[in-house]
Amino acid sequence: MTAIERSRTVAVVGAGTMGQGIAQVALLAGHRVLIHDIDAALAATATALVRDRVERMAAKGRLDRAEAEDAAGRIGAADGLAGLAGAALVIEAVVEDVTVKRALFAALEEVVSPDALLATNTSSLSVTELAAGLAHPGRFLGLHFFNPAPLLPLVEVVSGSATDPAAAERAYRTVLGWGKTPVRCADTPGFIVNRIARPFYAEAFAVYEEQGADPATIDAVLRESGGFRMGPFALTDLIGQDVNEAVTRSVWESFFRSPKFTPSLAQRRLVQSGRLGRKSGHGWYPYGEGAQPPAPHTAGPEEAPEKVTVVGDLGPAAGLAELIEEAGIAVTSTAHGGPYIQLPGEGQLVLADGKTAVEFTDVVYFDLALDYRDATRIALSAGEDTSERTLAEAVGLFQKLGKQVSVIGDVPGMIVARTVAMLIDLAADAVARGVASAEDIDTAMRLGVNYPLGPSEWHQRVGRDWAYDLLHHLDERCPGGRYAPSLALFKLGYADDGGADGDEGADEGADEAEEGTG
């Protein structure tokens, strides 16, 4: 199946920002483009705006002058749907309303040729539902561009229950030919990005609601330790709290109120109060003239220990031993027991595992990092029985490694660790249910929301059992189903290990899941 020929017309219905962006992408790919809107004046304005953007690109040297002039002659406005009769592809970018969209596509079916593709740019509605009632639902699919469409590379190519695979493949190859990065996706609530991304927001909000840390500290830890481009509090302020919460609520409702997607009460209160983020002047953070962004909690200086003992395999944190030695701290190792770092005062420094420090006599937990060498901040948590000396030694140790340290509350799974584990779990479940391939999910999360790694890439980095074990422990401490690891994640652990051998293997797996730390 080949892409739509450049000589064929592409039509965009909806003259808003997204419609203009999609029109610009198709235009610069070489197609004749028609923009239609129920308001003819808006369609004309959108056409002029796209021409102006193309002209500015030429003026800045980003586009050849001859190409710009040619493109300007290939775009126009269509007064009525009848003017779209010759289009090989019609992409809808109108209001997110099922009734409006279904009526539009029913009318388009009466106009376009039998081989024309019909696509919706919806981000939240069911492609299958929008196709219901069409005479030829096989040619209908979703093409979810991300805003701004000319700049962001990702496009989710969504197949509804009735979508013909040949139609989806033709759309995929067309978008690929436009210079975008398409990913294939089944019609599921939130598609790939808006489904898999929920824990990035939800776990940060949960840590805040559990009094674990303030928004500025949580954001800083996810950026400076987890490697995420923005923290979830700042990002939702940028998106708009009402918009972000509406997506979360839509996914939650679509999954029959699954605890995996439960919305945040704290975010609900923000929306109810009108604190919607940057656009209202206040969200999680204040904005406007004179507003000062709050600083993350950062521990004061402490003396680093002179020596430590690494007990067992630290797994995702194994590289810490080398960093500690490079910092001039003596390191001895023992393969038996653990995993933890034994501090001079007999306390233990343990990688977040879904348990709490209060369960043990003298433990400080430290959070997961994308790369402990590059991380500039590390989060620590201590329990009521953690000695002052142990906490001071733990703080001093990471400060000696050149890290700023944020001490948070005794929250199971901490911040980065529980977020990454949930992302891994949701992605594994989506793959098992045929939503998308692991590779496409990774691509979507890196390009769609700028994650440093896709969930499958994180899973390979942290090890096959790490996410499952952490979520298993979290589920015991926070029952209700939110943290219950999926069957898909459980199976991945065995698949990566070649399976377990009989009852002995099963017992060993149970022991590994339960022993943990302490």
RODO-2510 file (C-alpha; in nm, 4 decimals, decimal comma):
residues 518
     n   res          X          Y          Z
     1     m     0,0000     0,0000     0,0000
     2     t     0,1497     0,3317    -0,1094
     3     a     0,1158     0,6828     0,0265
     4     i    -0,1328     0,9274    -0,1207
     5     e     0,0228     1,0825    -0,4280
     6     r     0,1527     1,4390    -0,3954
     7     s    -0,0640     1,5344    -0,6936
     8     r    -0,3807     1,4562    -0,4924
     9     t    -0,5643     1,7117    -0,2781
    10     v    -0,5685     1,7030     0,1014
    11     a    -0,8543     1,8822     0,2757
    12     v    -0,8687     2,0066     0,6330
    13     v    -1,2035     2,0820     0,7978
    14     g    -1,1645     2,3221     1,0881
    15     a    -0,9752     2,6511     1,0605
    16     g    -0,8413     2,6735     1,4144
    17     t    -0,4794     2,6482     1,5249
    18     m    -0,4615     2,2709     1,4813
    19     g    -0,6341     2,2779     1,1434
    20     q    -0,3953     2,5450     1,0199
    21     g    -0,0955     2,3449     1,1404
    22     i    -0,2082     2,0253     0,9673
    23     a    -0,2799     2,2200     0,6481
    24     q     0,0720     2,3662     0,6581
    25     v     0,2274     2,0203     0,6993
    26     a     0,0378     1,8771     0,4002
    27     l     0,1075     2,1867     0,1920
    28     l     0,4835     2,1790     0,2451
    29     a     0,4794     1,8077     0,1625
    30     g     0,3654     1,9046    -0,1877
    31     h    -0,0116     1,8574    -0,1856
    32     r    -0,2815     2,0944    -0,2985
    33     v    -0,4614     2,1868     0,0248
    34     l    -0,8142     2,3082     0,0864
    35     i    -0,9336     2,4480     0,4204
    36     h    -1,3017     2,4445     0,5045
    37     d    -1,4809     2,5836     0,8071
    38     i    -1,8467     2,6389     0,8862
    39     d    -1,7450     3,0050     0,9101
    40     a    -1,6190     3,0923     0,5598
    41     a    -1,4392     3,4021     0,6911
    42     l    -1,2348     3,1854     0,9308
    43     a    -1,1368     2,9529     0,6464
    44     a    -1,0183     3,2489     0,4418
    45     t    -0,8247     3,3883     0,7365
    46     a    -0,6657     3,0493     0,8059
    47     t    -0,5574     3,0210     0,4438
    48     a    -0,3954     3,3635     0,4600
    49     l    -0,2212     3,2774     0,7865
    50     v    -0,0710     2,9593     0,6441
    51     r     0,0529     3,1503     0,3391
    52     d     0,2044     3,4103     0,5706
    53     r     0,3874     3,1440     0,7736
    54     v     0,5277     2,9912     0,4571
    55     e     0,6433     3,3361     0,3432
    56     r     0,8143     3,3959     0,6779
    57     m     0,9920     3,0619     0,6473
    58     a     1,1289     3,1709     0,3097
    59     a     1,2316     3,5099     0,4477
    60     k     1,4290     3,3356     0,7242
    61     g     1,5979     3,1034     0,4777
    62     r     1,4223     2,7947     0,6100
    63     l     1,2440     2,7373     0,2787
    64     d     1,3477     2,7966    -0,0796
    65     r     1,1786     3,1064    -0,2255
    66     a     1,0531     2,9170    -0,5316
    67     e     0,9056     2,6447    -0,3084
    68     a     0,7307     2,9054    -0,0963
    69     e     0,5759     3,0725    -0,4007
    70     d     0,4648     2,7357    -0,5354
    71     a     0,3112     2,6406    -0,1990
    72     a     0,1250     2,9724    -0,1770
    73     g    -0,0469     2,8864    -0,5048
    74     r    -0,1556     2,5418    -0,3852
    75     i    -0,3658     2,6398    -0,0830
    76     g    -0,7159     2,7776    -0,0822
    77     a    -1,0425     2,7912     0,1095
    78     a    -1,3507     2,5872     0,0206
    79     d    -1,6817     2,7621     0,0829
    80     g    -1,8772     2,4395     0,1151
    81     l    -1,8181     2,0695     0,1621
    82     a    -1,8954     2,0158    -0,2055
    83     g    -1,5686     2,1906    -0,2820
    84     l    -1,3810     1,8997    -0,1182
    85     a    -1,5102     1,6429    -0,3679
    86     g    -1,1693     1,5839    -0,5232
    87     a    -0,9806     1,5330    -0,1958
    88     a    -0,7965     1,2033    -0,1448
    89     l    -0,7753     1,2656     0,2295
    90     v    -0,9964     1,4791     0,4526
    91     i    -0,8728     1,5487     0,8065
    92     e    -1,1210     1,6897     1,0560
    93     a    -1,0055     1,9260     1,3305
    94     v    -1,3304     2,0702     1,4655
    95     v    -1,4778     2,0908     1,8163
    96     e    -1,4462     1,7768     2,0355
    97     d    -1,8120     1,6827     2,0141
    98     v    -1,9278     1,3397     1,8972
    99     t    -2,2537     1,4678     1,7469
   100     v    -2,0826     1,7444     1,5503
   101     k    -1,8107     1,5179     1,4168
   102     r    -2,0438     1,2340     1,3172
   103     a    -2,2698     1,4730     1,1296
   104     l    -1,9696     1,6180     0,9491
   105     f    -1,8388     1,2799     0,8336
   106     a    -2,1840     1,1650     0,7244
   107     a    -2,2010     1,4764     0,5052
   108     l    -1,8474     1,4214     0,3743
   109     e    -1,9371     1,0680     0,2666
   110     e    -2,1922     1,2172     0,0303
   111     v    -1,9238     1,4300    -0,1325
   112     v    -1,5862     1,2590    -0,1558
   113     s    -1,4877     0,9743    -0,3877
   114     p    -1,5096     0,6098    -0,2728
   115     d    -1,1297     0,5811    -0,2412
   116     a    -1,0864     0,8933    -0,0261
   117     l    -0,9670     0,8514     0,3330
   118     l    -1,1557     1,0236     0,6147
   119     a    -0,9602     1,1030     0,9312
   120     t    -1,0315     1,2664     1,2655
   121     n    -0,7699     1,4519     1,4679
   122     t    -0,9535     1,3824     1,7936
   123     s    -0,7401     1,3391     2,1027
   124     s    -1,0060     1,2015     2,3343
   125     l    -1,3035     1,0584     2,1446
   126     s    -1,3456     0,7032     2,0205
   127     v    -1,2595     0,6569     1,6540
   128     t    -1,4910     0,3556     1,6485
   129     e    -1,7814     0,5611     1,7813
   130     l    -1,7215     0,8414     1,5324
   131     a    -1,7309     0,5894     1,2460
   132     a    -2,0612     0,4392     1,3593
   133     g    -2,3346     0,4996     1,1016
   134     l    -2,0973     0,5630     0,8122
   135     a    -2,1692     0,3717     0,4944
   136     h    -1,7983     0,2974     0,4492
   137     p    -1,6377     0,2902     0,7966
   138     g    -1,3381     0,0962     0,6660
   139     r    -1,1790     0,4114     0,5256
   140     f    -1,2216     0,6038     0,8509
   141     l    -0,9358     0,6374     1,1037
   142     g    -0,7688     0,8741     1,3473
   143     l    -0,4691     1,0921     1,2671
   144     h    -0,3827     1,2537     1,5975
   145     f    -0,1322     1,5330     1,5401
   146     f     0,0276     1,7105     1,8362
   147     n     0,0214     2,0878     1,8716
   148     p     0,1955     2,2703     1,7087
   149     a     0,1590     2,0289     1,4181
   150     p     0,4329     2,1824     1,1978
   151     l     0,6925     2,1423     1,4756
   152     l     0,6056     1,8255     1,6665
   153     p     0,6970     1,5077     1,4779
   154     l     0,4594     1,2551     1,6342
   155     v     0,1317     1,1443     1,4731
   156     e    -0,0789     0,8654     1,6244
   157     v    -0,2413     0,6630     1,3444
   158     v    -0,5471     0,5164     1,5150
   159     s    -0,7450     0,2242     1,3766
   160     g    -1,1044     0,1925     1,4880
   161     s    -1,2811    -0,1412     1,5118
   162     a    -1,4016    -0,1090     1,1510
   163     t    -1,0916     0,0530     0,9978
   164     d    -0,9571    -0,1353     0,6973
   165     p    -0,5880    -0,2241     0,7589
   166     a    -0,5093    -0,1065     0,4050
   167     a    -0,6569     0,2359     0,4824
   168     a    -0,4528     0,2630     0,8023
   169     e    -0,1374     0,1607     0,6166
   170     r    -0,2016     0,4180     0,3419
   171     a    -0,2483     0,6896     0,6020
   172     y     0,0650     0,5755     0,7885
   173     r     0,2797     0,5913     0,4763
   174     t     0,1324     0,9287     0,3803
   175     v     0,2164     1,0830     0,7161
   176     l     0,5619     0,9256     0,7048
   177     g     0,6141     1,0853     0,3646
   178     w     0,5231     1,4214     0,5151
   179     g     0,8317     1,3983     0,7355
   180     k     0,6422     1,3011     1,0498
   181     t     0,6970     1,0038     1,2802
   182     p     0,3769     0,7990     1,2779
   183     v     0,2971     0,5286     1,5326
   184     r     0,0251     0,2677     1,4929
   185     c    -0,2387     0,2464     1,7633
   186     a    -0,5669     0,0670     1,8279
   187     d    -0,8724     0,2682     1,9307
   188     t    -0,8279     0,2844     2,3072
   189     p    -0,9078     0,5667     2,5513
   190     g    -0,6293     0,8237     2,5301
   191     f    -0,4632     0,6319     2,2431
   192     i    -0,0938     0,5945     2,3326
   193     v     0,0349     0,9196     2,4803
   194     n    -0,2677     1,0312     2,6795
   195     r    -0,3166     0,6796     2,8173
   196     i     0,0405     0,5967     2,9147
   197     a     0,1242     0,9470     3,0439
   198     r    -0,1337     0,9475     3,3245
   199     p     0,1062     0,8244     3,6009
   200     f     0,3501     1,1073     3,5306
   201     y     0,0884     1,3464     3,6643
   202     a    -0,1026     1,1143     3,8975
   203     e     0,1928     0,9906     4,1027
   204     a     0,3300     1,3421     4,1525
   205     f    -0,0109     1,4608     4,2689
   206     a    -0,0419     1,1559     4,4960
   207     v     0,2944     1,2259     4,6626
   208     y     0,1771     1,5839     4,7193
   209     e    -0,1597     1,4701     4,8611
   210     e     0,0229     1,2267     5,0913
   211     q     0,2218     1,5250     5,2291
   212     g     0,5397     1,3717     5,0901
   213     a     0,6737     1,6879     4,9266
   214     d     0,5691     2,0234     4,7838
   215     p     0,5171     2,0791     4,4079
   216     a     0,8482     2,2585     4,3521
   217     t     1,0451     1,9756     4,5147
   218     i     0,8591     1,7021     4,3252
   219     d     0,9124     1,8852     3,9957
   220     a     1,2815     1,9350     4,0697
   221     v     1,3352     1,5676     4,1568
   222     l     1,1637     1,4464     3,8388
   223     r     1,3699     1,6869     3,6279
   224     e     1,7078     1,6644     3,7959
   225     s     1,7002     1,2980     3,8965
   226     g     1,4476     1,1431     3,6580
   227     g     1,5633     1,3337     3,3511
   228     f     1,2165     1,4571     3,2529
   229     r     1,2069     1,7838     3,0591
   230     m     0,9486     1,9471     3,2877
   231     g     0,7940     1,8527     3,6178
   232     p     0,4228     1,7613     3,6185
   233     f     0,3149     2,0606     3,8259
   234     a     0,4797     2,3124     3,5935
   235     l     0,3653     2,1181     3,2877
   236     t    -0,0001     2,1061     3,3903
   237     d     0,0150     2,4783     3,4652
   238     l     0,1368     2,5245     3,1081
   239     i    -0,1257     2,2920     2,9575
   240     g    -0,4046     2,4287     3,1746
   241     q    -0,5331     2,2468     3,4832
   242     d    -0,8825     2,2266     3,3355
   243     v    -0,7527     2,0716     3,0133
   244     n    -0,5225     1,8215     3,1849
   245     e    -0,7842     1,7186     3,4377
   246     a    -1,0454     1,6772     3,1650
   247     v    -0,8185     1,4343     2,9796
   248     t    -0,7492     1,2407     3,3006
   249     r    -1,1193     1,2274     3,3847
   250     s    -1,2067     1,1190     3,0284
   251     v    -0,9574     0,8308     3,0377
   252     w    -1,0762     0,7314     3,3867
   253     e    -1,4416     0,7277     3,2806
   254     s    -1,3599     0,5420     2,9574
   255     f    -1,1860     0,2707     3,1587
   256     f    -1,4952     0,2334     3,3789
   257     r    -1,3343     0,4310     3,6607
   258     s    -1,0356     0,2023     3,6965
   259     p    -0,8253     0,2917     4,0036
   260     k    -0,5224     0,2983     3,7712
   261     f    -0,6497     0,6300     3,6314
   262     t    -0,8201     0,7907     3,9320
   263     p    -0,8075     1,1726     3,9054
   264     s    -0,6480     1,3907     4,1715
   265     l    -0,8680     1,5651     4,4266
   266     a    -0,6026     1,8335     4,4716
   267     q    -0,6128     1,9116     4,0996
   268     r    -0,9947     1,9131     4,1094
   269     r    -0,9809     2,1802     4,3803
   270     l    -0,7472     2,3895     4,1654
   271     v    -0,9907     2,3751     3,8753
   272     q    -1,2860     2,4554     4,1000
   273     s    -1,1027     2,7579     4,2377
   274     g    -1,0233     2,8908     3,8907
   275     r    -0,6490     2,8443     3,9355
   276     l    -0,5955     2,7002     3,5906
   277     g    -0,2246     2,7722     3,5498
   278     r    -0,0427     3,0256     3,3363
   279     k    -0,3547     3,1366     3,1513
   280     s    -0,5277     3,2421     3,4746
   281     g    -0,2174     3,3797     3,6484
   282     h    -0,2081     3,1067     3,9130
   283     g    -0,2104     2,7291     3,9220
   284     w     0,0203     2,5154     4,1305
   285     y     0,2548     2,8135     4,1019
   286     p     0,1933     3,1911     4,0822
   287     y     0,2522     3,3734     3,7524
   288     g     0,2444     3,7274     3,6310
   289     e     0,4570     4,0306     3,6983
   290     g     0,6702     3,9980     4,0094
   291     a     0,5781     3,6333     4,0732
   292     q     0,8673     3,4314     4,2122
   293     p     0,8786     3,0580     4,1427
   294     p     0,9047     2,8601     4,4669
   295     a     1,2357     2,6871     4,5353
   296     p     1,2576     2,3121     4,5941
   297     h     1,3486     2,1870     4,9387
   298     t     1,7247     2,1397     4,9502
   299     a     1,9058     1,9970     5,2525
   300     g     2,1825     2,1933     5,4202
   301     p     2,5433     2,0713     5,4105
   302     e     2,6370     1,7559     5,5980
   303     e     2,9636     1,5714     5,6479
   304     a     3,0168     1,2793     5,4106
   305     p     3,1103     0,9407     5,5586
   306     e     3,4686     0,8282     5,5117
   307     k     3,3724     0,4746     5,4127
   308     v     3,0700     0,2651     5,3173
   309     t     2,9972    -0,0997     5,2406
   310     v     2,7914    -0,2003     4,9364
   311     v     2,5898    -0,5066     5,0309
   312     g     2,4466    -0,7147     4,7453
   313     d     2,3505    -0,6007     4,3972
   314     l     2,2125    -0,2461     4,3916
   315     g     2,0397    -0,3133     4,0590
   316     p     1,9493     0,0144     3,8849
   317     a     2,1800     0,1979     4,1304
   318     a     2,4814    -0,0294     4,0779
   319     g     2,6820     0,2569     3,9291
   320     l     2,6803     0,4405     4,2616
   321     a     2,9695     0,2328     4,3973
   322     e     3,2028     0,3693     4,1295
   323     l     3,0855     0,7275     4,1867
   324     i     3,1397     0,6945     4,5608
   325     e     3,4938     0,5688     4,5103
   326     e     3,5662     0,8508     4,2640
   327     a     3,4528     1,0970     4,5324
   328     g     3,7251     0,9689     4,7674
   329     i     3,5046     0,7594     4,9939
   330     a     3,6366     0,4095     5,0671
   331     v     3,4074     0,1345     4,9395
   332     t     3,4047    -0,2302     5,0390
   333     s     3,1610    -0,4784     4,8890
   334     t     2,9973    -0,8029     4,9857
   335     a     2,7835    -1,0125     4,7554
   336     h     2,5679    -1,1621     5,0309
   337     g     2,2571    -0,9922     5,1656
   338     g     2,1179    -0,6543     5,0848
   339     p     2,0739    -0,4810     4,8605
   340     y     2,1779    -0,1637     5,0425
   341     i     2,4691     0,0639     5,1256
   342     q     2,5874     0,0189     5,4840
   343     l     2,6752     0,3523     5,6448
   344     p     2,9317     0,3926     5,9258
   345     g     2,6644     0,4562     6,1864
   346     e     2,5126     0,1129     6,1058
   347     g     2,2195     0,2628     5,9174
   348     q     2,1284     0,1460     5,5689
   349     l     2,0849     0,3472     5,2478
   350     v     1,8347     0,1662     5,0243
   351     l     1,7027     0,2226     4,6719
   352     a     1,3265     0,2909     4,6679
   353     d     1,1462    -0,0438     4,6546
   354     g     0,7843     0,0372     4,7383
   355     k     0,8274    -0,0104     5,1114
   356     t     0,8519     0,2573     5,3811
   357     a     1,1435     0,3481     5,6059
   358     v     0,9260     0,3236     5,9182
   359     e     0,9126    -0,0530     5,8707
   360     f     1,2830    -0,0824     5,9529
   361     t     1,5065     0,0192     6,2399
   362     d     1,7449     0,2643     6,0732
   363     v     1,6903     0,3046     5,7001
   364     v     1,7088     0,5956     5,4563
   365     y     1,5611     0,5404     5,1119
   366     f     1,6999     0,7093     4,8004
   367     d     1,5118     0,7617     4,4752
   368     l     1,5710     0,6220     4,1285
   369     a     1,7734     0,8317     3,8837
   370     l     1,7920     0,8177     3,5058
   371     d     2,1711     0,8300     3,5405
   372     y     2,3283     0,8702     3,8825
   373     r     2,6395     1,0255     3,7318
   374     d     2,4473     1,2984     3,5480
   375     a     2,1755     1,3549     3,8074
   376     t     2,2071     1,6878     3,9894
   377     r     1,9523     1,6153     4,2642
   378     i     1,8616     1,3067     4,4655
   379     a     1,5583     1,2588     4,6897
   380     l     1,5922     1,0827     5,0253
   381     s     1,3234     0,9711     5,2690
   382     a     1,3513     0,8624     5,6293
   383     g     1,1174     0,7104     5,8852
   384     e     1,0379     0,7958     6,2456
   385     d     1,3015     0,5493     6,3708
   386     t     1,5759     0,6646     6,1364
   387     s     1,8580     0,8134     6,3416
   388     e     1,9754     1,1670     6,2812
   389     r     2,3241     1,0338     6,2198
   390     t     2,2087     0,7962     5,9440
   391     l     2,0130     1,0677     5,7661
   392     a     2,3041     1,3116     5,7951
   393     e     2,5469     1,0516     5,6573
   394     a     2,3116     0,9772     5,3667
   395     v     2,2736     1,3479     5,2854
   396     g     2,6471     1,4058     5,3125
   397     l     2,7230     1,1069     5,0903
   398     f     2,5176     1,2379     4,7977
   399     q     2,6397     1,5921     4,8520
   400     k     2,9946     1,4575     4,8237
   401     l     2,8912     1,3167     4,4844
   402     g     2,7987     1,6690     4,3759
   403     k     2,4235     1,6297     4,4152
   404     q     2,1698     1,8568     4,5770
   405     v     1,9573     1,6583     4,8191
   406     s     1,5850     1,6866     4,8829
   407     v     1,4562     1,5064     5,1914
   408     i     1,0910     1,4113     5,1438
   409     g     0,8365     1,2313     5,3573
   410     d     0,8315     0,8560     5,4103
   411     v     0,6338     0,7866     5,0914
   412     p     0,6479     0,4301     4,9524
   413     g     0,8111     0,4248     4,6109
   414     m     0,9227     0,7873     4,6534
   415     i     0,8864     1,0048     4,3393
   416     v     1,0822     0,8949     4,0316
   417     a     1,0716     0,5262     4,1195
   418     r     0,6950     0,4917     4,1564
   419     t     0,6354     0,7086     3,8489
   420     v     0,8654     0,5000     3,6303
   421     a     0,7256     0,1715     3,7651
   422     m     0,3702     0,2797     3,6822
   423     l     0,4717     0,3933     3,3330
   424     i     0,6363     0,0551     3,2731
   425     d     0,3281    -0,1284     3,3971
   426     l     0,0737     0,0670     3,1909
   427     a     0,2863     0,0270     2,8793
   428     a     0,3290    -0,3485     2,9318
   429     d    -0,0458    -0,3846     2,9765
   430     a    -0,1148    -0,1796     2,6618
   431     v     0,1215    -0,3970     2,4558
   432     a    -0,0403    -0,7149     2,5896
   433     r    -0,3837    -0,5825     2,4923
   434     g    -0,2763    -0,5025     2,1382
   435     v    -0,2961    -0,1248     2,1750
   436     a     0,0468    -0,0681     2,0191
   437     s     0,3892    -0,2248     1,9990
   438     a     0,6471    -0,1596     2,2701
   439     e     0,8610     0,0207     2,0128
   440     d     0,5776     0,2500     1,9047
   441     i     0,4900     0,3269     2,2671
   442     d     0,8512     0,4190     2,3398
   443     t     0,8616     0,6408     2,0315
   444     a     0,5317     0,8057     2,1200
   445     m     0,6367     0,8874     2,4766
   446     r     0,9748     1,0251     2,3740
   447     l     0,8418     1,2388     2,0894
   448     g     0,4936     1,3192     2,2167
   449     v     0,5805     1,4256     2,5720
   450     n     0,9617     1,4441     2,5644
   451     y     1,0273     1,1608     2,8094
   452     p     1,3977     1,0770     2,8426
   453     l     1,3222     0,7084     2,7814
   454     g     1,0208     0,5146     2,6678
   455     p     0,8644     0,2721     2,9210
   456     s     1,0177    -0,0358     2,7583
   457     e     1,3574     0,1355     2,7555
   458     w     1,3176     0,2151     3,1251
   459     h     1,2225    -0,1483     3,1866
   460     q     1,5384    -0,2734     3,0188
   461     r     1,7466    -0,0277     3,2199
   462     v     1,6077    -0,1052     3,5671
   463     g     1,5850    -0,4827     3,5223
   464     r     1,3074    -0,7309     3,4601
   465     d     1,1757    -0,7666     3,8189
   466     w     1,2330    -0,4177     3,9567
   467     a     0,9043    -0,2525     3,8533
   468     y     0,6962    -0,5574     3,9407
   469     d     0,8492    -0,5876     4,2865
   470     l     0,8116    -0,2175     4,3632
   471     l     0,4448    -0,2141     4,2562
   472     h     0,3775    -0,5356     4,4482
   473     h     0,5092    -0,3711     4,7653
   474     l     0,3202    -0,0495     4,6931
   475     d    -0,0024    -0,2432     4,6411
   476     e     0,0396    -0,4061     4,9834
   477     r     0,0815    -0,0664     5,1492
   478     c    -0,1746     0,1226     4,9387
   479     p    -0,4422    -0,1390     4,8589
   480     g    -0,7282    -0,0708     4,6225
   481     g    -0,5915    -0,1788     4,2868
   482     r    -0,4099     0,1321     4,1727
   483     y    -0,0665    -0,0225     4,2203
   484     a    -0,1523    -0,3866     4,1546
   485     p     0,1003    -0,4920     3,8883
   486     s    -0,0539    -0,6146     3,5667
   487     l    -0,0445    -0,9744     3,4521
   488     a     0,1506    -0,8489     3,1498
   489     l     0,4286    -0,7127     3,3727
   490     f     0,4358    -1,0359     3,5703
   491     k     0,4731    -1,2374     3,2488
   492     l     0,7472    -1,0089     3,1184
   493     g     0,9628    -1,1001     3,4157
   494     y     0,9377    -1,4681     3,3326
   495     a     0,9652    -1,4191     2,9569
   496     d     1,2880    -1,2200     2,9925
   497     d     1,4278    -1,4879     3,2210
   498     g     1,3296    -1,7774     2,9975
   499     g     1,0609    -1,8915     3,2436
   500     a     1,0762    -2,0570     3,5831
   501     d     1,1522    -2,4248     3,6337
   502     g     0,8753    -2,5874     3,8308
   503     d     0,7784    -2,5162     4,1900
   504     e     1,1321    -2,4338     4,3012
   505     g     1,1540    -2,1471     4,0514
   506     a     0,8143    -2,0187     4,1577
   507     d     0,9153    -2,0240     4,5245
   508     e     1,2388    -1,8396     4,4499
   509     g     1,0456    -1,5710     4,2635
   510     a     0,8148    -1,5265     4,5610
   511     d     1,1118    -1,4981     4,7954
   512     e     1,2721    -1,2331     4,5764
   513     a     0,9501    -1,0326     4,5779
   514     e     0,9152    -1,0475     4,9563
   515     e     1,2666    -1,0198     5,1009
   516     g     1,3391    -0,6646     4,9910
   517     t     1,5315    -0,4543     5,2370
   518     g     1,6119    -0,4113     5,5990
***
